[in-house]
Amino acid sequence: MIIHCIMAVLVIGMAWLFKLTFVEWSVVLVLIALVFAAELINTSIEELANVVKKNNNCEYEATKATRDLAAGAVLVIAIVSAVLGLVIFLPKIF
């Protein structure tokens, strides 16, 4: 989550520096919000998996698939956000 926060600050700084249009700003802010929301949902799923594991005396492996799927969802959203960020910023850099 710390990496996402640092990247969000850097992206917002670049957006201000490159004077993005209203639509570009909107896309950037929605993407940042989506990544943060995905991280929060992932964290809640991991905490729930911890409770289930503890209350049912399960091994870590019993909740591994759930944890992996939640983390995978965050990864997909982060990759799509990075690609869309490149689409917005690369023309302004070059």
Order of alpha helices (4+ residues) and beta strands (2+ residues): alpha-alpha-alpha
